[in-house]
């Protein structure tokens, strides 16, 4: 009964978008890796008669019986009375046909990152594809709700993007070290010339705050036990990631490796050779000259705004409520940007700080 009341409390919103025409479109609904079944987006909201029917069932039967009854009597593609549970893999792609961000700005580069705890389904993950406009302000261009965030699932997001921009070919593709994002992208655009870059905050030699390698992590790994050595390496790697010239970078890296060898830290050298040295082009600063992205902070800020301003820190929101927020958020972001441009207002403080951080690699 509480779930039924929340249908009204959180708002029955989807029909408003459908009446407006092609303003929004839902991609895949229930998903199997081998095939995709399309679902009418209006099925996300129940009718009054269906609610009354469910209320009657709740008075007589248990939840397990109701679940089996709904699945046996109702086709999920034709009826709203269909339940899912955590064992059902399902994915949803949300895209906006009328918003020009993906077409106009994707050539500069795209950033893709995911987050948890946006709905009552704890294992449901939300990935956001963002672009930067002409003033380096982040604009969400697409969303993916899925269960595991594998390459096959990420592929669905870019299949939908391909329908909007057939020649989708960003200059850079920025993400964390989860290769499922880039692999899914290459499955749809195998001929793309996009360069893969890792967020510096997620670099193998950076901590979560982007301040260099963590002393506690080094000590816990038994690579280096000396406090002096830890502090020296933190400073050395922080400076190394800011070097914009490749020759200078290679010389500095050689000095660091020689220092580790002299100190006898062979375990840490092996760690660098295994996880870092073979992928220098993905995390080094000299590959980022003149690029719009240096970290995935543009996506992290969006996720933070979504959870605080739109979901109000509610980690148990309904999935359809979240979808409605995602659909409306793009236009709500574009409106203040348009007003600021027309009034020639100064950029917000957070945007200035974010751009300043990006310029550290230039």
Protein Blocks (a to p, Z undefined) as FASTA:
>chain_A
ZZmmmmmmnopaklmmmmnojmbccddfddcfkbccdddfklmpccfklmmmmmmmmmmm
cfklmmmmmmmmpcfklbcbbcddfklccddddddfklmklmmmmmnopcddddehkbfb
lkbccdddddddfkopacdfbdcddfkopaklmmmmmmmmmmmmmmgccfbdcddfblkl
mmmmmmmmmmbcbdcdddfklgfkbcfkonapafklmmmnomamcfklmmmmmmmmmmmm
mpcbfklmmmmmmmmmmmmmmnopaklmmmmmmmmmmmmmmmmmklmgoiabfbfklmmm
mmmmmmmmmnnopakbcfklmmmmmmmmmmmmmmmmmmmmmnopacdfklmmmmmmmmmm
ZZ
